[in-house]
Amino acid sequence: MNSAIPFSAQLINLFAAVILLLAFAMLAQRRVLALINLFALQGLTLCLATLVAAVTTGQSHLYYSAGLTLTLKVLVLPWILHRLVRKLNVKGEVEALINIPTTMLAGIVLVMIAFNVALPISELSHTITRGTLGIALAVVMLAFLMMITRQKAITQVVGFLSMENGLFLAATSATYGMPMVVELGIALDVLVGVIILGVFFFQIRDQFDSLDIHHMERLKDN
Amino acid sequence: MDFFVLMLAIPLVSGALLTVVGERAWAPNLNIIASLGTFLAAVGLTVEIVANGPRFAFGEQFFIDSLNVFFVALTAFVGLTTSIFSGPYMKNEAEHGRLTMPRLRLYKSMYQLFMFTMLAALTTNNLGILWVAMEAATLTTVLLVSLYRTPASLEAAWKYFILCGVGIAQALFGTILLYFAAERVLGESGNALLWTHLIDVKGQLEPNIMALSFIFLLVGYGTKVGLAPLHNWLPDAHAEGPTPVSAVLSGLLLNVALYAILRCKVLADGAIPGAFAGKLMMGFGLFTLLVAAFFLSRQKDVKRMFAYSSIEHMGLITFAFGMGGPVANFAGLLHMTMHSLTKSAIFFAVGHATQKTGTQLMENIRGLIRINPLIGWGLMLGTLAILGMPPFGVFASEFMILTHAMKHYPWATPVLLLGLGVAFAAIFGKVQPMVFGETEAKRLPHAPAITPVFLHLGIVLMLGLYIPPYLTRWFHEAARMLG
């Protein structure tokens, strides 16, 4: 069976697996700066996977998609986040609500669920990258888990962006990417979103003297 | 000049312009004039669509038919009245020292950009662009929710951003799956996300993928509609943001998100046998209605309470569209219109009331009818209207939804009646002492804009008594499109 899979598909599967590993690494990472670097690395791997798919299939818009991922998720966003961390003086460890081993176990369960959900769909796909659909869904779910279990506002944003990575991987693996105009729009939204969040972080810090979101638990229904 | 291009260009250009000149004394007027221009363009577009039928714009990227032109007209109208209302309201806020000039500039500029994103979301033919515009609508309003920079407003904005961000990410996954299903039929052209192409081949779309896709889309866009259990951001954002923002969030953004679900539902219905999408929406709708109704009685903050009332009505509308068929769709569309107009009118009245009394806590708001009879009556009539009292239009649409449910889904009727009854008791019991009762509040420096309140309530009253035949035709056609 393995011999039937072409080399490029194996390469893409490898990259997808690396993305999933990085998602787990992010889940386990305690330091904010290291977390941002891991996110950049994940973006780079996604870019490589897209590039391989582009070379194999000759779909020109995948090259643009890869370029977009490279500029936005490997260079611009990590740079903005690094600056934010420096300017805001976010120090010390990321505090998790649940301890890390438990989070990892929950992550494993999520991966199994993701694979089960994606299995019937990826069988219908005819793209060379279809095997990665389950991985993409797993990355989305792991990012979601990270957002739930982390306390710092910046970590939640990195989780959000990592979720976007998973979604792009899903788009590439199931369909060779969305139409160009849509991908550009999504990229613009993500960029504007991060910039707005940057502004927002300063507002939060000015009010609470901290970026820890457990200060923000006052609004409740009594 | 093309009305459609004008309608999108006016808010976009004036939004950009207001970032530059937003601190001038005449900037609030520019905001109103731009909204008026958008509204007139929307009216022109509506007349054109009614006369000539559906049309495309910018190639096939935008598509206006009788369904979305109806939302476009409604959005532009409430956008206009809210901008009129916000003029004196924001001046009073600035005078109370709650807002500075740069924040007022931010408000006006973002308000116009928000209108642009909603109109773009309503008119686009591309489901990917629809997603992009919905996300952009969140982004433009995040900083508006935190406009006061109080701890509570920052918390509300953060919750809004993260919850809607996660929700909208689910919707993107749904869109990717939809594209995946469509690509198998339509091929790898850019057309596979165009709604007009999808609708032609909806019967050939792979049902399993479509089912999964619709679940993700419903959960994703449903977060923005405020469907329980993903509604947590909504009361916070409505209560902590400035009142004009609450009015447009409640009256317009929820509608636009629901519109996105409706477009997807039409496709899902065509692909999946057994009314799967409809049942899902009915379930979500009923659950939302009940959750919101029971939370209503626990509220102390007046804007929070009416935010829960919005969730309740969104649940009811989702249920109506879930039932499907011409009658229920007609009722759903009518209820969306009524809810938009009534709820924004209520928020206008509540905004002035909270400004007069200096608090949002209901136990401290008393005797509005003495402070300003118009505001008092506006709030009272608005509340009666939203609670579904005849002769207001909400009664007509709720009555249609109820009777349709009795006929086809009798098991749902007790749940509906329970939800509506609990909501009635909760809201009426709290609004009544606010309007009548003793007080000693002082006058505001800027006279409030009362006209929008009574304009909205007047239309709701008129539609309750008499729906003009062209409007009926229009609703029928839109309802038929929804299947």
Interface residues (C-beta under 8 A of the other chain):
Chain A: Q59 V117 P120 I121 L124 S125 H126 L137 V140 F144 M147 A153 Q156 F160 M163 E164 L167 A170 A171 A174 T175 Y176 M178 P179 M180 V181 V182 G185 I186 L188 D189 V192 G193 I196 L197 V199 F200 Q203 I204 D206 Q207 F208 I213 H215 M216 E217 R218 L219 D221 N222
Chain B: Q61 N126 G128 I129 W131 V132 E135 A136 L139 V142 L143 S146 R149 T150 P151 A152 L154 E155 A156 A157 W158 K159 F161 I162 G165 V166 A169 L172 F173 T175 I176 L177 Y179 F180 E183 R184 E188 G190 A192 L193 E206 N208 I209 L212 P235 D236 A239 E240 F295 R298 Q299 K300
